[in-house]
Amino acid sequence: GAAVAVAGVLERLDDEAVLVGHSYGGAVITQAGMAGQVAHLVYLTALVPDKGQSAADVLAEAHRDTPPASLFGRNAAGHLTADPGRAAEVFYGTCETATAAAATARLCPQRAATLKQPASVAAWRHRPSTYVRCLQDGAIHLAAQDHMAARCGTVVDLDTDHSPFICAPGELADLLVPLSRR
């Protein structure tokens, strides 16, 4: 899947790479992060599974005391779909209304099976890692982010919603650029 594709790209790079995984993408970089010359992993309000855990496992574990937002349903093909009436609030809560609407319109169904694949490696155990807590995230509660952030070497905060690359791209770039220059 996605981790295999990312690992394939990493193997072809001549330079070091900083992998950034957002939300479910944290599971992808956890698996792909041992490939190539990965210098740093950045978990952007992301899932941080351990070896043997799936994205669904770590999400359930992290949200044990604070259930995640009730946002997803299934379409006729059985894929997960976000409720468009709630997605803007949950994912893009600090964005301008038009920006949130445009981002919500681009959401796509996700195969539920991707959430069930266990990680065969936990790259965060072997590579430097940073967890970016998004303090106003409506999708992954702060307590759940704290649970996953404890697995990373460094934790930093952004006072944003679930999607800082949309609502605060300058702040996010200020955080990421120095990591790419180490």
Salt bridges, closest charged atoms under 4 A:
ASP50 OD2 - ARG125 NH2 2.72
GLU61 OE2 - HIS147 NE2 2.62
GLU61 OE2 - ARG151 NH2 3.21
GLU89 OE1 - ARG86 NE 3.90
ASP137 OD2 - HIS162 ND1 2.75
ASP146 OD1 - ARG133 NH1 2.44
ASP157 OD1 - ARG133 NE 2.61
